[in-house]
Amino acid sequence: MKGKKPQIFNINQKDFEFDKLLEIQNLLNDGEFQKVIEETKTARIKYPNNFFFYTIASIAL
């Protein structure tokens, strides 16, 4: 285990996921349901392990 470097790129990916989640949440709060559905479609493809995007899409429907 010595010499293994931490995988910093995962932290950056989580930051992007969180930013996208906040952006979609703001759209949902503004009542932009069609945009929420479109944004969650692309987010689900880009971040398939984050189930919050699936939940938000079902709320918008």
Residue frames relative to the residue before (quaternion, step in Angstrom):
aa qw qx qy qz dx dy dz
M 1.0000 0.0000 0.0000 0.0000 0.00 0.00 0.00
K 0.5351 0.5995 -0.4243 0.4174 3.56 1.19 -0.29
G 0.7812 0.3458 -0.2528 0.4541 3.52 -1.10 0.67
K 0.5405 0.5894 -0.4284 0.4207 3.59 1.18 -0.08
K 0.3002 -0.7531 0.5611 0.1668 3.53 -0.90 0.95
P 0.5267 -0.6242 0.4600 0.3485 3.60 -1.04 0.63
Q 0.4251 -0.6984 0.5173 0.2530 3.54 -1.09 0.72
I 0.1684 -0.8369 0.5175 0.0585 3.52 0.16 1.33
F 0.5790 0.6191 -0.3825 0.3676 3.60 1.07 -0.64
N 0.5902 0.5740 -0.3756 0.4256 3.60 1.11 -0.53
I 0.6184 0.5385 -0.3406 0.4601 3.57 1.05 -0.73
N 0.6593 0.5031 -0.3103 0.4646 3.57 0.92 -0.86
Q 0.6375 0.5198 -0.3353 0.4594 3.58 0.97 -0.78
K 0.6459 0.5115 -0.3258 0.4638 3.60 0.96 -0.79
D 0.6175 0.5373 -0.3467 0.4581 3.59 1.05 -0.71
F 0.6607 0.4952 -0.3091 0.4719 3.58 0.96 -0.84
E 0.6267 0.5292 -0.3342 0.4642 3.58 1.03 -0.76
F 0.6655 0.5033 -0.3027 0.4606 3.57 0.93 -0.89
D 0.6385 0.5179 -0.3248 0.4676 3.59 1.00 -0.81
K 0.6577 0.5011 -0.3052 0.4724 3.57 0.97 -0.86
L 0.6312 0.5357 -0.3228 0.4587 3.56 1.05 -0.79
L 0.6575 0.4973 -0.3054 0.4766 3.59 0.97 -0.81
E 0.6304 0.5350 -0.3287 0.4565 3.57 1.02 -0.81
I 0.6785 0.4766 -0.2850 0.4809 3.58 0.93 -0.90
Q 0.6213 0.5384 -0.3397 0.4569 3.58 1.04 -0.72
N 0.6451 0.5112 -0.3211 0.4685 3.59 0.99 -0.78
L 0.6300 0.5181 -0.3311 0.4743 3.58 1.04 -0.75
L 0.6462 0.5199 -0.3113 0.4638 3.56 1.00 -0.83
N 0.6583 0.5085 -0.3023 0.4655 3.58 0.98 -0.84
D 0.6826 0.4768 -0.2791 0.4784 3.58 1.14 -0.66
G 0.5186 -0.6644 0.4042 0.3554 3.59 1.25 -0.12
E 0.4561 0.6778 -0.4463 0.3652 3.59 1.24 0.37
F 0.0478 -0.8714 0.4877 0.0203 3.56 0.66 1.14
Q 0.6400 0.5206 -0.3385 0.4525 3.61 0.97 -0.74
K 0.6548 0.4942 -0.3092 0.4811 3.60 1.00 -0.79
V 0.6040 0.5521 -0.3501 0.4558 3.57 1.08 -0.72
I 0.6600 0.5071 -0.3069 0.4616 3.58 0.91 -0.90
E 0.6642 0.4976 -0.3038 0.4679 3.60 0.94 -0.86
E 0.6831 0.4890 -0.2887 0.4593 3.58 0.89 -0.92
T 0.6662 0.4905 -0.3190 0.4625 3.59 0.97 -0.73
K 0.5726 0.5717 -0.3875 0.4417 3.61 1.12 -0.51
T 0.7027 0.4395 -0.2735 0.4881 3.58 0.85 -0.92
A 0.6442 0.5235 -0.3288 0.4504 3.60 1.01 -0.72
R 0.6388 0.5243 -0.3346 0.4528 3.61 1.02 -0.73
I 0.6404 0.4982 -0.3243 0.4864 3.59 1.10 -0.63
K 0.7065 0.4706 -0.2622 0.4589 3.57 0.91 -0.92
Y 0.7909 0.1485 -0.0593 0.5907 3.60 1.01 -0.82
P 0.0763 -0.8669 0.4901 0.0497 3.61 0.46 1.15
N 0.6750 0.5106 -0.3053 0.4364 3.63 1.12 -0.44
N 0.6165 0.5339 -0.3535 0.4582 3.59 1.24 -0.08
F 0.2255 -0.8260 0.5071 0.0981 3.57 -0.27 1.28
F 0.4633 0.6680 -0.4578 0.3599 3.60 1.22 -0.06
F 0.6278 0.5397 -0.3428 0.4439 3.59 1.05 -0.70
Y 0.6266 0.5168 -0.3325 0.4792 3.61 1.06 -0.67
T 0.6550 0.5205 -0.3042 0.4556 3.56 0.99 -0.88
I 0.6651 0.4973 -0.3031 0.4673 3.57 0.91 -0.91
A 0.6328 0.5287 -0.3366 0.4547 3.59 0.99 -0.77
S 0.6684 0.4878 -0.3140 0.4655 3.59 0.96 -0.77
I 0.6082 0.5341 -0.3510 0.4708 3.60 1.12 -0.58
A 0.6761 0.5081 -0.2937 0.4454 3.57 0.96 -0.88
L 0.6167 0.5379 -0.3561 0.4512 3.58 1.13 -0.55
